[in-house]
Amino acid sequence: MSGALKEVRNRIYSINNTQQITKAMKMVSAAKLRRAQDAIIKMRPYAQKLQEMLSNIVSNSDGSAGGALTKERAIEKVLLIVVTSDRGLCGG
């Protein structure tokens, strides 16, 4: 009889430990989510200015401003403009 009681106590102790771990994990994930949301909000002015710059470039390239660079020709090479931060898995 006391063996079964000890098993129940161990089970209760184990469940309490699991609940504490789960609570800590939820707090960590909430903090990470909040940090990511703050970063997105801080990024909005930068994104808006970038959008303005790109739309300005596109609107000014009507064909007369760039001379030889804006003439239509066969596509041989493609240029990708990548805008990114200096942070990531590979470091700065």
PyMOL Python script that loads the backbone (N, CA, C, O; Angstrom):
from pymol import cmd

cmd.read_pdbstr("""\
ATOM      1  N   MET A   1       0.817  -1.184   0.000  1.00  0.00           N
ATOM      2  CA  MET A   1       0.000   0.000   0.000  1.00  0.00           C
ATOM      3  C   MET A   1       0.867   1.257   0.000  1.00  0.00           C
ATOM      4  O   MET A   1       0.560   2.203  -0.725  1.00  0.00           O
ATOM      5  N   SER A   2       1.927   1.296   0.781  1.00  0.00           N
ATOM      6  CA  SER A   2       2.772   2.488   0.848  1.00  0.00           C
ATOM      7  C   SER A   2       3.574   2.651  -0.434  1.00  0.00           C
ATOM      8  O   SER A   2       3.967   3.767  -0.773  1.00  0.00           O
ATOM      9  N   GLY A   3       3.828   1.555  -1.158  1.00  0.00           N
ATOM     10  CA  GLY A   3       4.519   1.633  -2.447  1.00  0.00           C
ATOM     11  C   GLY A   3       3.686   2.393  -3.464  1.00  0.00           C
ATOM     12  O   GLY A   3       4.213   3.199  -4.231  1.00  0.00           O
ATOM     13  N   ALA A   4       2.392   2.136  -3.470  1.00  0.00           N
ATOM     14  CA  ALA A   4       1.493   2.832  -4.396  1.00  0.00           C
ATOM     15  C   ALA A   4       1.406   4.318  -4.033  1.00  0.00           C
ATOM     16  O   ALA A   4       1.332   5.172  -4.917  1.00  0.00           O
ATOM     17  N   LEU A   5       1.416   4.618  -2.754  1.00  0.00           N
ATOM     18  CA  LEU A   5       1.365   6.010  -2.304  1.00  0.00           C
ATOM     19  C   LEU A   5       2.629   6.762  -2.723  1.00  0.00           C
ATOM     20  O   LEU A   5       2.573   7.926  -3.119  1.00  0.00           O
ATOM     21  N   LYS A   6       3.754   6.079  -2.630  1.00  0.00           N
ATOM     22  CA  LYS A   6       5.020   6.701  -3.038  1.00  0.00           C
ATOM     23  C   LYS A   6       5.023   6.967  -4.540  1.00  0.00           C
ATOM     24  O   LYS A   6       5.531   7.995  -4.987  1.00  0.00           O
ATOM     25  N   GLU A   7       4.456   6.042  -5.325  1.00  0.00           N
ATOM     26  CA  GLU A   7       4.375   6.241  -6.770  1.00  0.00           C
ATOM     27  C   GLU A   7       3.492   7.437  -7.107  1.00  0.00           C
ATOM     28  O   GLU A   7       3.802   8.203  -8.020  1.00  0.00           O
ATOM     29  N   VAL A   8       2.401   7.598  -6.378  1.00  0.00           N
ATOM     30  CA  VAL A   8       1.501   8.732  -6.605  1.00  0.00           C
ATOM     31  C   VAL A   8       2.219  10.036  -6.264  1.00  0.00           C
ATOM     32  O   VAL A   8       2.103  11.013  -7.003  1.00  0.00           O
ATOM     33  N   ARG A   9       2.961  10.063  -5.152  1.00  0.00           N
ATOM     34  CA  ARG A   9       3.719  11.263  -4.784  1.00  0.00           C
ATOM     35  C   ARG A   9       4.766  11.603  -5.840  1.00  0.00           C
ATOM     36  O   ARG A   9       4.929  12.765  -6.211  1.00  0.00           O
ATOM     37  N   ASN A  10       5.471  10.587  -6.317  1.00  0.00           N
ATOM     38  CA  ASN A  10       6.475  10.807  -7.356  1.00  0.00           C
ATOM     39  C   ASN A  10       5.834  11.344  -8.635  1.00  0.00           C
ATOM     40  O   ASN A  10       6.389  12.210  -9.311  1.00  0.00           O
ATOM     41  N   ARG A  11       4.671  10.817  -8.945  1.00  0.00           N
ATOM     42  CA  ARG A  11       3.956  11.267 -10.144  1.00  0.00           C
ATOM     43  C   ARG A  11       3.526  12.741 -10.000  1.00  0.00           C
ATOM     44  O   ARG A  11       3.665  13.526 -10.937  1.00  0.00           O
ATOM     45  N   ILE A  12       3.016  13.096  -8.844  1.00  0.00           N
ATOM     46  CA  ILE A  12       2.606  14.479  -8.585  1.00  0.00           C
ATOM     47  C   ILE A  12       3.818  15.408  -8.664  1.00  0.00           C
ATOM     48  O   ILE A  12       3.735  16.485  -9.254  1.00  0.00           O
ATOM     49  N   TYR A  13       4.927  15.001  -8.081  1.00  0.00           N
ATOM     50  CA  TYR A  13       6.161  15.789  -8.119  1.00  0.00           C
ATOM     51  C   TYR A  13       6.632  15.968  -9.560  1.00  0.00           C
ATOM     52  O   TYR A  13       7.049  17.058  -9.953  1.00  0.00           O
ATOM     53  N   SER A  14       6.561  14.905 -10.336  1.00  0.00           N
ATOM     54  CA  SER A  14       6.983  14.949 -11.734  1.00  0.00           C
ATOM     55  C   SER A  14       6.083  15.897 -12.536  1.00  0.00           C
ATOM     56  O   SER A  14       6.573  16.674 -13.355  1.00  0.00           O
ATOM     57  N   ILE A  15       4.793  15.832 -12.304  1.00  0.00           N
ATOM     58  CA  ILE A  15       3.852  16.708 -13.025  1.00  0.00           C
ATOM     59  C   ILE A  15       4.102  18.166 -12.658  1.00  0.00           C
ATOM     60  O   ILE A  15       4.069  19.035 -13.529  1.00  0.00           O
ATOM     61  N   ASN A  16       4.351  18.444 -11.384  1.00  0.00           N
ATOM     62  CA  ASN A  16       4.639  19.816 -10.961  1.00  0.00           C
ATOM     63  C   ASN A  16       5.902  20.347 -11.635  1.00  0.00           C
ATOM     64  O   ASN A  16       5.938  21.499 -12.066  1.00  0.00           O
ATOM     65  N   ASN A  17       6.923  19.521 -11.726  1.00  0.00           N
ATOM     66  CA  ASN A  17       8.163  19.924 -12.400  1.00  0.00           C
ATOM     67  C   ASN A  17       7.913  20.215 -13.880  1.00  0.00           C
ATOM     68  O   ASN A  17       8.424  21.192 -14.427  1.00  0.00           O
ATOM     69  N   THR A  18       7.127  19.359 -14.513  1.00  0.00           N
ATOM     70  CA  THR A  18       6.806  19.564 -15.927  1.00  0.00           C
ATOM     71  C   THR A  18       6.024  20.853 -16.118  1.00  0.00           C
ATOM     72  O   THR A  18       6.254  21.567 -17.095  1.00  0.00           O
ATOM     73  N   GLN A  19       5.115  21.167 -15.219  1.00  0.00           N
ATOM     74  CA  GLN A  19       4.347  22.405 -15.307  1.00  0.00           C
ATOM     75  C   GLN A  19       5.253  23.626 -15.156  1.00  0.00           C
ATOM     76  O   GLN A  19       5.068  24.623 -15.854  1.00  0.00           O
ATOM     77  N   GLN A  20       6.215  23.557 -14.263  1.00  0.00           N
ATOM     78  CA  GLN A  20       7.139  24.670 -14.081  1.00  0.00           C
ATOM     79  C   GLN A  20       7.987  24.886 -15.338  1.00  0.00           C
ATOM     80  O   GLN A  20       8.209  26.021 -15.760  1.00  0.00           O
ATOM     81  N   ILE A  21       8.449  23.803 -15.918  1.00  0.00           N
ATOM     82  CA  ILE A  21       9.258  23.895 -17.141  1.00  0.00           C
ATOM     83  C   ILE A  21       8.417  24.489 -18.270  1.00  0.00           C
ATOM     84  O   ILE A  21       8.886  25.355 -19.010  1.00  0.00           O
ATOM     85  N   THR A  22       7.175  24.021 -18.401  1.00  0.00           N
ATOM     86  CA  THR A  22       6.288  24.528 -19.444  1.00  0.00           C
ATOM     87  C   THR A  22       6.003  26.012 -19.255  1.00  0.00           C
ATOM     88  O   THR A  22       5.972  26.766 -20.227  1.00  0.00           O
ATOM     89  N   LYS A  23       5.796  26.432 -18.021  1.00  0.00           N
ATOM     90  CA  LYS A  23       5.544  27.845 -17.737  1.00  0.00           C
ATOM     91  C   LYS A  23       6.760  28.698 -18.114  1.00  0.00           C
ATOM     92  O   LYS A  23       6.616  29.772 -18.699  1.00  0.00           O
ATOM     93  N   ALA A  24       7.943  28.214 -17.777  1.00  0.00           N
ATOM     94  CA  ALA A  24       9.169  28.946 -18.127  1.00  0.00           C
ATOM     95  C   ALA A  24       9.339  29.043 -19.638  1.00  0.00           C
ATOM     96  O   ALA A  24       9.734  30.089 -20.152  1.00  0.00           O
ATOM     97  N   MET A  25       9.045  27.965 -20.346  1.00  0.00           N
ATOM     98  CA  MET A  25       9.156  27.973 -21.799  1.00  0.00           C
ATOM     99  C   MET A  25       8.159  28.960 -22.427  1.00  0.00           C
ATOM    100  O   MET A  25       8.486  29.642 -23.398  1.00  0.00           O
ATOM    101  N   LYS A  26       6.960  29.029 -21.875  1.00  0.00           N
ATOM    102  CA  LYS A  26       5.963  29.989 -22.372  1.00  0.00           C
ATOM    103  C   LYS A  26       6.435  31.418 -22.161  1.00  0.00           C
ATOM    104  O   LYS A  26       6.244  32.271 -23.028  1.00  0.00           O
ATOM    105  N   MET A  27       7.046  31.684 -21.020  1.00  0.00           N
ATOM    106  CA  MET A  27       7.534  33.033 -20.736  1.00  0.00           C
ATOM    107  C   MET A  27       8.659  33.416 -21.701  1.00  0.00           C
ATOM    108  O   MET A  27       8.709  34.547 -22.183  1.00  0.00           O
ATOM    109  N   VAL A  28       9.547  32.480 -21.978  1.00  0.00           N
ATOM    110  CA  VAL A  28      10.649  32.741 -22.903  1.00  0.00           C
ATOM    111  C   VAL A  28      10.105  33.000 -24.307  1.00  0.00           C
ATOM    112  O   VAL A  28      10.540  33.934 -24.982  1.00  0.00           O
ATOM    113  N   SER A  29       9.157  32.177 -24.744  1.00  0.00           N
ATOM    114  CA  SER A  29       8.614  32.364 -26.087  1.00  0.00           C
ATOM    115  C   SER A  29       7.832  33.668 -26.189  1.00  0.00           C
ATOM    116  O   SER A  29       7.863  34.318 -27.234  1.00  0.00           O
ATOM    117  N   ALA A  30       7.133  34.065 -25.131  1.00  0.00           N
ATOM    118  CA  ALA A  30       6.414  35.339 -25.142  1.00  0.00           C
ATOM    119  C   ALA A  30       7.387  36.507 -25.243  1.00  0.00           C
ATOM    120  O   ALA A  30       7.117  37.485 -25.940  1.00  0.00           O
ATOM    121  N   ALA A  31       8.514  36.406 -24.552  1.00  0.00           N
ATOM    122  CA  ALA A  31       9.522  37.464 -24.614  1.00  0.00           C
ATOM    123  C   ALA A  31      10.134  37.545 -26.016  1.00  0.00           C
ATOM    124  O   ALA A  31      10.365  38.642 -26.525  1.00  0.00           O
ATOM    125  N   LYS A  32      10.394  36.405 -26.638  1.00  0.00           N
ATOM    126  CA  LYS A  32      10.945  36.398 -27.993  1.00  0.00           C
ATOM    127  C   LYS A  32       9.942  36.966 -28.992  1.00  0.00           C
ATOM    128  O   LYS A  32      10.318  37.708 -29.899  1.00  0.00           O
ATOM    129  N   LEU A  33       8.679  36.623 -28.828  1.00  0.00           N
ATOM    130  CA  LEU A  33       7.646  37.143 -29.717  1.00  0.00           C
ATOM    131  C   LEU A  33       7.543  38.655 -29.589  1.00  0.00           C
ATOM    132  O   LEU A  33       7.445  39.363 -30.591  1.00  0.00           O
ATOM    133  N   ARG A  34       7.564  39.144 -28.368  1.00  0.00           N
ATOM    134  CA  ARG A  34       7.484  40.577 -28.132  1.00  0.00           C
ATOM    135  C   ARG A  34       8.688  41.301 -28.753  1.00  0.00           C
ATOM    136  O   ARG A  34       8.536  42.369 -29.346  1.00  0.00           O
ATOM    137  N   ARG A  35       9.860  40.726 -28.615  1.00  0.00           N
ATOM    138  CA  ARG A  35      11.067  41.314 -29.193  1.00  0.00           C
ATOM    139  C   ARG A  35      10.971  41.353 -30.721  1.00  0.00           C
ATOM    140  O   ARG A  35      11.371  42.336 -31.346  1.00  0.00           O
ATOM    141  N   ALA A  36      10.442  40.288 -31.317  1.00  0.00           N
ATOM    142  CA  ALA A  36      10.281  40.254 -32.773  1.00  0.00           C
ATOM    143  C   ALA A  36       9.252  41.285 -33.235  1.00  0.00           C
ATOM    144  O   ALA A  36       9.444  41.938 -34.261  1.00  0.00           O
ATOM    145  N   GLN A  37       8.165  41.432 -32.484  1.00  0.00           N
ATOM    146  CA  GLN A  37       7.153  42.426 -32.839  1.00  0.00           C
ATOM    147  C   GLN A  37       7.729  43.837 -32.749  1.00  0.00           C
ATOM    148  O   GLN A  37       7.467  44.671 -33.617  1.00  0.00           O
ATOM    149  N   ASP A  38       8.498  44.103 -31.724  1.00  0.00           N
ATOM    150  CA  ASP A  38       9.127  45.420 -31.583  1.00  0.00           C
ATOM    151  C   ASP A  38      10.080  45.700 -32.744  1.00  0.00           C
ATOM    152  O   ASP A  38      10.135  46.820 -33.251  1.00  0.00           O
ATOM    153  N   ALA A  39      10.824  44.686 -33.158  1.00  0.00           N
ATOM    154  CA  ALA A  39      11.753  44.855 -34.275  1.00  0.00           C
ATOM    155  C   ALA A  39      10.999  45.166 -35.564  1.00  0.00           C
ATOM    156  O   ALA A  39      11.452  45.985 -36.362  1.00  0.00           O
ATOM    157  N   ILE A  40       9.869  44.528 -35.770  1.00  0.00           N
ATOM    158  CA  ILE A  40       9.069  44.783 -36.973  1.00  0.00           C
ATOM    159  C   ILE A  40       8.523  46.205 -36.954  1.00  0.00           C
ATOM    160  O   ILE A  40       8.530  46.894 -37.974  1.00  0.00           O
ATOM    161  N   ILE A  41       8.053  46.637 -35.800  1.00  0.00           N
ATOM    162  CA  ILE A  41       7.515  47.991 -35.687  1.00  0.00           C
ATOM    163  C   ILE A  41       8.608  49.031 -35.936  1.00  0.00           C
ATOM    164  O   ILE A  41       8.361  50.049 -36.583  1.00  0.00           O
ATOM    165  N   LYS A  42       9.807  48.777 -35.427  1.00  0.00           N
ATOM    166  CA  LYS A  42      10.915  49.707 -35.649  1.00  0.00           C
ATOM    167  C   LYS A  42      11.373  49.703 -37.106  1.00  0.00           C
ATOM    168  O   LYS A  42      11.969  50.677 -37.566  1.00  0.00           O
ATOM    169  N   MET A  43      11.105  48.626 -37.833  1.00  0.00           N
ATOM    170  CA  MET A  43      11.543  48.485 -39.216  1.00  0.00           C
ATOM    171  C   MET A  43      10.611  49.203 -40.190  1.00  0.00           C
ATOM    172  O   MET A  43      11.003  49.450 -41.330  1.00  0.00           O
ATOM    173  N   ARG A  44       9.397  49.542 -39.780  1.00  0.00           N
ATOM    174  CA  ARG A  44       8.416  50.135 -40.688  1.00  0.00           C
ATOM    175  C   ARG A  44       8.875  51.432 -41.343  1.00  0.00           C
ATOM    176  O   ARG A  44       8.712  51.569 -42.556  1.00  0.00           O
ATOM    177  N   PRO A  45       9.443  52.398 -40.608  1.00  0.00           N
ATOM    178  CA  PRO A  45       9.902  53.618 -41.288  1.00  0.00           C
ATOM    179  C   PRO A  45      10.974  53.338 -42.341  1.00  0.00           C
ATOM    180  O   PRO A  45      10.982  53.967 -43.399  1.00  0.00           O
ATOM    181  N   TYR A  46      11.865  52.412 -42.060  1.00  0.00           N
ATOM    182  CA  TYR A  46      12.907  52.035 -43.011  1.00  0.00           C
ATOM    183  C   TYR A  46      12.273  51.438 -44.269  1.00  0.00           C
ATOM    184  O   TYR A  46      12.660  51.779 -45.387  1.00  0.00           O
ATOM    185  N   ALA A  47      11.301  50.549 -44.083  1.00  0.00           N
ATOM    186  CA  ALA A  47      10.641  49.914 -45.222  1.00  0.00           C
ATOM    187  C   ALA A  47       9.869  50.942 -46.050  1.00  0.00           C
ATOM    188  O   ALA A  47       9.856  50.864 -47.278  1.00  0.00           O
ATOM    189  N   GLN A  48       9.230  51.896 -45.389  1.00  0.00           N
ATOM    190  CA  GLN A  48       8.491  52.928 -46.120  1.00  0.00           C
ATOM    191  C   GLN A  48       9.447  53.800 -46.941  1.00  0.00           C
ATOM    192  O   GLN A  48       9.162  54.116 -48.096  1.00  0.00           O
ATOM    193  N   LYS A  49      10.559  54.181 -46.355  1.00  0.00           N
ATOM    194  CA  LYS A  49      11.534  54.998 -47.080  1.00  0.00           C
ATOM    195  C   LYS A  49      12.119  54.221 -48.254  1.00  0.00           C
ATOM    196  O   LYS A  49      12.316  54.786 -49.330  1.00  0.00           O
ATOM    197  N   LEU A  50      12.397  52.946 -48.065  1.00  0.00           N
ATOM    198  CA  LEU A  50      12.905  52.107 -49.146  1.00  0.00           C
ATOM    199  C   LEU A  50      11.882  52.009 -50.268  1.00  0.00           C
ATOM    200  O   LEU A  50      12.239  52.063 -51.445  1.00  0.00           O
ATOM    201  N   GLN A  51      10.610  51.863 -49.907  1.00  0.00           N
ATOM    202  CA  GLN A  51       9.544  51.822 -50.914  1.00  0.00           C
ATOM    203  C   GLN A  51       9.480  53.128 -51.696  1.00  0.00           C
ATOM    204  O   GLN A  51       9.314  53.119 -52.916  1.00  0.00           O
ATOM    205  N   GLU A  52       9.612  54.250 -50.993  1.00  0.00           N
ATOM    206  CA  GLU A  52       9.620  55.556 -51.668  1.00  0.00           C
ATOM    207  C   GLU A  52      10.788  55.659 -52.642  1.00  0.00           C
ATOM    208  O   GLU A  52      10.626  56.127 -53.768  1.00  0.00           O
ATOM    209  N   MET A  53      11.960  55.221 -52.205  1.00  0.00           N
ATOM    210  CA  MET A  53      13.146  55.295 -53.057  1.00  0.00           C
ATOM    211  C   MET A  53      12.976  54.441 -54.309  1.00  0.00           C
ATOM    212  O   MET A  53      13.271  54.892 -55.416  1.00  0.00           O
ATOM    213  N   LEU A  54      12.504  53.212 -54.135  1.00  0.00           N
ATOM    214  CA  LEU A  54      12.347  52.319 -55.283  1.00  0.00           C
ATOM    215  C   LEU A  54      11.277  52.822 -56.243  1.00  0.00           C
ATOM    216  O   LEU A  54      11.453  52.737 -57.458  1.00  0.00           O
ATOM    217  N   SER A  55      10.169  53.346 -55.716  1.00  0.00           N
ATOM    218  CA  SER A  55       9.131  53.873 -56.604  1.00  0.00           C
ATOM    219  C   SER A  55       9.626  55.121 -57.327  1.00  0.00           C
ATOM    220  O   SER A  55       9.252  55.362 -58.474  1.00  0.00           O
ATOM    221  N   ASN A  56      10.463  55.914 -56.664  1.00  0.00           N
ATOM    222  CA  ASN A  56      11.048  57.085 -57.305  1.00  0.00           C
ATOM    223  C   ASN A  56      11.976  56.673 -58.445  1.00  0.00           C
ATOM    224  O   ASN A  56      11.966  57.285 -59.513  1.00  0.00           O
ATOM    225  N   ILE A  57      12.768  55.645 -58.217  1.00  0.00           N
ATOM    226  CA  ILE A  57      13.678  55.148 -59.257  1.00  0.00           C
ATOM    227  C   ILE A  57      12.890  54.625 -60.446  1.00  0.00           C
ATOM    228  O   ILE A  57      13.234  54.912 -61.593  1.00  0.00           O
ATOM    229  N   VAL A  58      11.837  53.863 -60.185  1.00  0.00           N
ATOM    230  CA  VAL A  58      11.038  53.283 -61.258  1.00  0.00           C
ATOM    231  C   VAL A  58      10.291  54.378 -62.030  1.00  0.00           C
ATOM    232  O   VAL A  58      10.208  54.333 -63.257  1.00  0.00           O
ATOM    233  N   SER A  59       9.753  55.353 -61.306  1.00  0.00           N
ATOM    234  CA  SER A  59       8.992  56.406 -61.983  1.00  0.00           C
ATOM    235  C   SER A  59       9.893  57.300 -62.834  1.00  0.00           C
ATOM    236  O   SER A  59       9.445  57.845 -63.843  1.00  0.00           O
ATOM    237  N   ASN A  60      11.130  57.453 -62.447  1.00  0.00           N
ATOM    238  CA  ASN A  60      12.060  58.291 -63.210  1.00  0.00           C
ATOM    239  C   ASN A  60      12.696  57.558 -64.386  1.00  0.00           C
ATOM    240  O   ASN A  60      13.343  58.189 -65.222  1.00  0.00           O
ATOM    241  N   SER A  61      12.530  56.279 -64.465  1.00  0.00           N
ATOM    242  CA  SER A  61      13.148  55.522 -65.553  1.00  0.00           C
ATOM    243  C   SER A  61      12.132  55.283 -66.666  1.00  0.00           C
ATOM    244  O   SER A  61      11.855  54.139 -67.026  1.00  0.00           O
ATOM    245  N   ASP A  62      11.579  56.367 -67.209  1.00  0.00           N
ATOM    246  CA  ASP A  62      10.578  56.259 -68.266  1.00  0.00           C
ATOM    247  C   ASP A  62      11.186  56.071 -69.653  1.00  0.00           C
ATOM    248  O   ASP A  62      10.455  55.929 -70.634  1.00  0.00           O
ATOM    249  N   GLY A  63      12.476  56.069 -69.741  1.00  0.00           N
ATOM    250  CA  GLY A  63      13.131  55.830 -71.022  1.00  0.00           C
ATOM    251  C   GLY A  63      13.951  57.014 -71.493  1.00  0.00           C
ATOM    252  O   GLY A  63      14.907  56.835 -72.247  1.00  0.00           O
ATOM    253  N   SER A  64      13.605  58.205 -71.072  1.00  0.00           N
ATOM    254  CA  SER A  64      14.325  59.376 -71.555  1.00  0.00           C
ATOM    255  C   SER A  64      15.461  59.790 -70.630  1.00  0.00           C
ATOM    256  O   SER A  64      16.409  60.438 -71.073  1.00  0.00           O
ATOM    257  N   ALA A  65      15.383  59.433 -69.373  1.00  0.00           N
ATOM    258  CA  ALA A  65      16.361  59.916 -68.407  1.00  0.00           C
ATOM    259  C   ALA A  65      17.667  59.147 -68.451  1.00  0.00           C
ATOM    260  O   ALA A  65      18.724  59.738 -68.232  1.00  0.00           O
ATOM    261  N   GLY A  66      17.635  57.862 -68.724  1.00  0.00           N
ATOM    262  CA  GLY A  66      18.834  57.048 -68.612  1.00  0.00           C
ATOM    263  C   GLY A  66      19.636  56.884 -69.864  1.00  0.00           C
ATOM    264  O   GLY A  66      20.743  56.350 -69.808  1.00  0.00           O
ATOM    265  N   GLY A  67      19.133  57.316 -70.993  1.00  0.00           N
ATOM    266  CA  GLY A  67      19.876  57.171 -72.237  1.00  0.00           C
ATOM    267  C   GLY A  67      19.984  55.716 -72.650  1.00  0.00           C
ATOM    268  O   GLY A  67      18.969  55.035 -72.801  1.00  0.00           O
ATOM    269  N   ALA A  68      21.221  55.229 -72.836  1.00  0.00           N
ATOM    270  CA  ALA A  68      21.448  53.864 -73.321  1.00  0.00           C
ATOM    271  C   ALA A  68      21.066  52.807 -72.291  1.00  0.00           C
ATOM    272  O   ALA A  68      20.809  51.659 -72.651  1.00  0.00           O
ATOM    273  N   LEU A  69      21.028  53.176 -71.040  1.00  0.00           N
ATOM    274  CA  LEU A  69      20.719  52.175 -70.007  1.00  0.00           C
ATOM    275  C   LEU A  69      19.243  51.801 -69.959  1.00  0.00           C
ATOM    276  O   LEU A  69      18.888  50.741 -69.442  1.00  0.00           O
ATOM    277  N   THR A  70      18.387  52.658 -70.489  1.00  0.00           N
ATOM    278  CA  THR A  70      16.948  52.388 -70.394  1.00  0.00           C
ATOM    279  C   THR A  70      16.345  51.859 -71.691  1.00  0.00           C
ATOM    280  O   THR A  70      15.134  51.644 -71.749  1.00  0.00           O
ATOM    281  N   LYS A  71      17.139  51.643 -72.722  1.00  0.00           N
ATOM    282  CA  LYS A  71      16.624  51.081 -73.975  1.00  0.00           C
ATOM    283  C   LYS A  71      16.286  49.604 -73.783  1.00  0.00           C
ATOM    284  O   LYS A  71      16.956  48.884 -73.044  1.00  0.00           O
ATOM    285  N   GLU A  72      15.229  49.178 -74.467  1.00  0.00           N
ATOM    286  CA  GLU A  72      14.847  47.758 -74.390  1.00  0.00           C
ATOM    287  C   GLU A  72      15.818  46.920 -75.198  1.00  0.00           C
ATOM    288  O   GLU A  72      16.192  47.276 -76.316  1.00  0.00           O
ATOM    289  N   ARG A  73      16.218  45.800 -74.614  1.00  0.00           N
ATOM    290  CA  ARG A  73      17.129  44.884 -75.284  1.00  0.00           C
ATOM    291  C   ARG A  73      16.881  43.481 -74.753  1.00  0.00           C
ATOM    292  O   ARG A  73      16.165  43.301 -73.768  1.00  0.00           O
ATOM    293  N   ALA A  74      17.468  42.496 -75.400  1.00  0.00           N
ATOM    294  CA  ALA A  74      17.288  41.102 -74.982  1.00  0.00           C
ATOM    295  C   ALA A  74      17.902  40.879 -73.603  1.00  0.00           C
ATOM    296  O   ALA A  74      18.956  41.426 -73.277  1.00  0.00           O
ATOM    297  N   ILE A  75      17.227  40.072 -72.809  1.00  0.00           N
ATOM    298  CA  ILE A  75      17.703  39.803 -71.444  1.00  0.00           C
ATOM    299  C   ILE A  75      18.801  38.745 -71.496  1.00  0.00           C
ATOM    300  O   ILE A  75      18.562  37.602 -71.886  1.00  0.00           O
ATOM    301  N   GLU A  76      19.997  39.140 -71.103  1.00  0.00           N
ATOM    302  CA  GLU A  76      21.125  38.214 -71.047  1.00  0.00           C
ATOM    303  C   GLU A  76      21.580  37.983 -69.613  1.00  0.00           C
ATOM    304  O   GLU A  76      21.976  36.879 -69.238  1.00  0.00           O
ATOM    305  N   LYS A  77      21.514  39.036 -68.831  1.00  0.00           N
ATOM    306  CA  LYS A  77      21.921  38.949 -67.436  1.00  0.00           C
ATOM    307  C   LYS A  77      20.835  39.569 -66.575  1.00  0.00           C
ATOM    308  O   LYS A  77      20.109  40.458 -67.021  1.00  0.00           O
ATOM    309  N   VAL A  78      20.727  39.101 -65.351  1.00  0.00           N
ATOM    310  CA  VAL A  78      19.725  39.605 -64.419  1.00  0.00           C
ATOM    311  C   VAL A  78      20.441  40.125 -63.185  1.00  0.00           C
ATOM    312  O   VAL A  78      21.336  39.470 -62.651  1.00  0.00           O
ATOM    313  N   LEU A  79      20.042  41.302 -62.739  1.00  0.00           N
ATOM    314  CA  LEU A  79      20.615  41.897 -61.542  1.00  0.00           C
ATOM    315  C   LEU A  79      19.605  41.795 -60.412  1.00  0.00           C
ATOM    316  O   LEU A  79      18.452  42.195 -60.570  1.00  0.00           O
ATOM    317  N   LEU A  80      20.023  41.271 -59.291  1.00  0.00           N
ATOM    318  CA  LEU A  80      19.182  41.211 -58.100  1.00  0.00           C
ATOM    319  C   LEU A  80      19.754  42.164 -57.069  1.00  0.00           C
ATOM    320  O   LEU A  80      20.941  42.105 -56.749  1.00  0.00           O
ATOM    321  N   ILE A  81      18.915  43.037 -56.554  1.00  0.00           N
ATOM    322  CA  ILE A  81      19.322  43.953 -55.491  1.00  0.00           C
ATOM    323  C   ILE A  81      18.798  43.382 -54.188  1.00  0.00           C
ATOM    324  O   ILE A  81      17.589  43.359 -53.958  1.00  0.00           O
ATOM    325  N   VAL A  82      19.691  42.926 -53.343  1.00  0.00           N
ATOM    326  CA  VAL A  82      19.320  42.296 -52.085  1.00  0.00           C
ATOM    327  C   VAL A  82      19.543  43.292 -50.954  1.00  0.00           C
ATOM    328  O   VAL A  82      20.642  43.817 -50.777  1.00  0.00           O
ATOM    329  N   VAL A  83      18.492  43.540 -50.199  1.00  0.00           N
ATOM    330  CA  VAL A  83      18.581  44.436 -49.050  1.00  0.00           C
ATOM    331  C   VAL A  83      18.378  43.582 -47.812  1.00  0.00           C
ATOM    332  O   VAL A  83      17.315  42.987 -47.633  1.00  0.00           O
ATOM    333  N   THR A  84      19.382  43.518 -46.966  1.00  0.00           N
ATOM    334  CA  THR A  84      19.315  42.648 -45.799  1.00  0.00           C
ATOM    335  C   THR A  84      20.112  43.257 -44.658  1.00  0.00           C
ATOM    336  O   THR A  84      20.836  44.236 -44.839  1.00  0.00           O
ATOM    337  N   SER A  85      19.970  42.675 -43.508  1.00  0.00           N
ATOM    338  CA  SER A  85      20.732  43.143 -42.360  1.00  0.00           C
ATOM    339  C   SER A  85      22.069  42.419 -42.307  1.00  0.00           C
ATOM    340  O   SER A  85      22.324  41.520 -43.109  1.00  0.00           O
ATOM    341  N   ASP A  86      22.915  42.805 -41.375  1.00  0.00           N
ATOM    342  CA  ASP A  86      24.209  42.150 -41.221  1.00  0.00           C
ATOM    343  C   ASP A  86      24.178  41.110 -40.117  1.00  0.00           C
ATOM    344  O   ASP A  86      25.228  40.672 -39.646  1.00  0.00           O
ATOM    345  N   ARG A  87      22.982  40.708 -39.699  1.00  0.00           N
ATOM    346  CA  ARG A  87      22.867  39.701 -38.651  1.00  0.00           C
ATOM    347  C   ARG A  87      22.297  38.429 -39.232  1.00  0.00           C
ATOM    348  O   ARG A  87      21.564  38.458 -40.220  1.00  0.00           O
ATOM    349  N   GLY A  88      22.631  37.326 -38.622  1.00  0.00           N
ATOM    350  CA  GLY A  88      22.112  36.060 -39.101  1.00  0.00           C
ATOM    351  C   GLY A  88      22.907  34.916 -38.501  1.00  0.00           C
ATOM    352  O   GLY A  88      23.664  35.092 -37.546  1.00  0.00           O
ATOM    353  N   LEU A  89      22.722  33.760 -39.073  1.00  0.00           N
ATOM    354  CA  LEU A  89      23.405  32.573 -38.560  1.00  0.00           C
ATOM    355  C   LEU A  89      24.898  32.614 -38.828  1.00  0.00           C
ATOM    356  O   LEU A  89      25.674  31.965 -38.125  1.00  0.00           O
ATOM    357  N   CYS A  90      25.311  33.375 -39.843  1.00  0.00           N
ATOM    358  CA  CYS A  90      26.724  33.430 -40.190  1.00  0.00           C
ATOM    359  C   CYS A  90      27.464  34.563 -39.494  1.00  0.00           C
ATOM    360  O   CYS A  90      28.671  34.711 -39.685  1.00  0.00           O
ATOM    361  N   GLY A  91      26.788  35.347 -38.709  1.00  0.00           N
ATOM    362  CA  GLY A  91      27.449  36.433 -38.008  1.00  0.00           C
ATOM    363  C   GLY A  91      27.397  37.721 -38.800  1.00  0.00           C
ATOM    364  O   GLY A  91      26.686  37.821 -39.800  1.00  0.00           O
ATOM    365  N   GLY A  92      28.152  38.698 -38.350  1.00  0.00           N
ATOM    366  CA  GLY A  92      28.135  40.015 -38.988  1.00  0.00           C
ATOM    367  C   GLY A  92      28.850  40.048 -40.311  1.00  0.00           C
ATOM    368  O   GLY A  92      28.911  41.095 -40.955  1.00  0.00           O
TER     369      GLY A  92
END
""", "prot")
cmd.dss("prot")
cmd.show_as("cartoon", "prot")
cmd.util.cbc("prot")
cmd.orient("prot")
